[in-house]
Amino acid sequence: MSNRDDFTERTKQLLAKRVGFRCSNPNCRAATSGLSDDPLKVINLGVASHITAASEGGPRFDPNLSADNRCDLSNGIWLCQN
C-alpha cells in the first residue's frame, strides 16, 4: 500500500479562500460552501485536489516530486465534489 501525501488543513483552507469558496473549474465555478440546517455549521461541497497525484498510481503522479512538493499549495486546486 502506498503512502498518500495529503494537504494540511491550513493548505486546504488557503486553497478554498483564495478562490472565494468556488470551484476552480472554469466551466463550473459553483459555490462550495453554504448554509446548513444547523445555524452553527456550514455545508462544504469543496475539496482540495492535487494537481499531480498524492500517491503512486494516482492520476498524473510524478515520481520526481518530493512529498513536500506534492503537499505544497502550488500543487493544489479547489474543486466542487460534482
N, C-alpha and C positions, 0 to 999 in steps of 0.2 A: 504494500500500500504506500503510495507516495504522499509526501508532505504537501500541505497546502499553505501558501504564503498569503495570509489574509491581511486586509487593511485593518488598521487600528480604528477604534471608534472615533477618534479625533479626525482621522483622514476621511472616514465616511461622512461625518458632519460637514467637513470642509467641501467635499465634492458636492453635497446637496445644496449647501448655502451659496456656493459660487454660481450656481445656475438657478437660484431662486426657487428651489424645490420643484423644478420642472424637468421632464425627461429631456435629455440631451440629444436624442434622435431628432434631427431637423424635420423629419416627416411626422413627428408625433407632438412633442412639446407639451404633453399632458401634465397637469398638476400632479405631484406625487405625495402631497400631504393635504389633509383635510380634517373637517370636524368629525368627532366621534359622538356617540350617544352619551358617553360619559364626559362631562364638561372639563374634567381634569386630564383627559387623554386626547391624542390625535391619531388619525389613521395614517399610516405610512404605506404608500404603494411603490416607493422608490427603492432602488438597490444600487450599491456601489459595485460596479462591474470592472473587471480587469480588462485592459486593452490587450495585453499579452497574458495568457492564462496563468492562474495562480498555482497550478500544479502540472506536473508532467502528464502528457496525454490529453490535456485540455486544448480547446481551440486557440490557435495562434501561440502556443507555448514556445518560448525562446530559451533554449538551454544556456545561451550566453549571458542572460541576465542573472544578476545575483538575487538572492532572496530580498535584500533591502530594496533593490530596484523594482522587483515585482510588487512590493508593498508600497511603493512611493506614490505620492499624489499624482505625479506625471504619468503613471500607468493606470490611472483610474478614470472612469466616466460614470456619471449618474444617469440611470435609466429607470423607466417605469417597469413594472413587472408584466406588462401586457406584451 
